[in-house]
Amino acid sequence: MRGVIIGSSTLSVMTARILLKRGHEVVIIEKDKERIESLTESLDCGVLHGDGS
């Protein structure tokens, strides 16, 4: 399954980790560039800079 998560709240990141652990593909859309940098270091998924709304 492929999933897109908008925003990187604690719940969003936990959900992404669970989905990745189960073998799913995940992309996170986030506005904050600094947050994107930390996510790319800690998660093995795609992260896009942008406004998900």
C-alpha positions in Angstrom: 0.0 0.0 0.0 1.1 3.6 -0.6 0.2 6.3 1.9 0.5 10.1 2.0 0.6 11.8 5.4 0.1 15.6 5.6 2.0 17.2 8.4 4.6 15.8 10.7 3.0 15.8 14.2 4.0 13.1 16.7 1.0 11.0 15.7 1.9 11.4 12.0 5.4 10.3 12.5 4.4 7.3 14.7 1.9 6.3 12.0 4.6 6.5 9.3 6.9 4.4 11.3 4.3 1.7 11.8 3.4 1.7 8.1 7.1 1.5 7.1 7.7 -1.3 9.5 4.9 -3.2 7.8 6.4 -2.7 4.4 4.3 0.1 3.1 5.5 3.1 1.1 5.0 6.4 2.8 5.4 10.1 1.7 5.1 12.9 4.2 4.2 16.5 3.1 5.5 19.1 5.5 5.8 22.9 5.4 8.7 23.3 7.8 12.1 22.9 6.1 13.9 22.2 9.4 11.4 19.5 10.3 11.9 17.9 6.9 15.7 17.7 7.5 15.2 15.9 10.8 12.6 13.5 9.3 14.9 12.5 6.4 17.5 11.5 9.0 15.2 9.4 11.1 12.7 7.9 8.6 13.2 5.9 5.4 10.4 7.5 3.4 9.8 10.3 1.0 9.4 13.8 2.4 8.1 16.7 0.3 8.2 20.4 1.1 4.8 21.9 0.6 1.4 22.8 2.0 -0.8 19.8 2.1 -4.0 21.8 2.2 
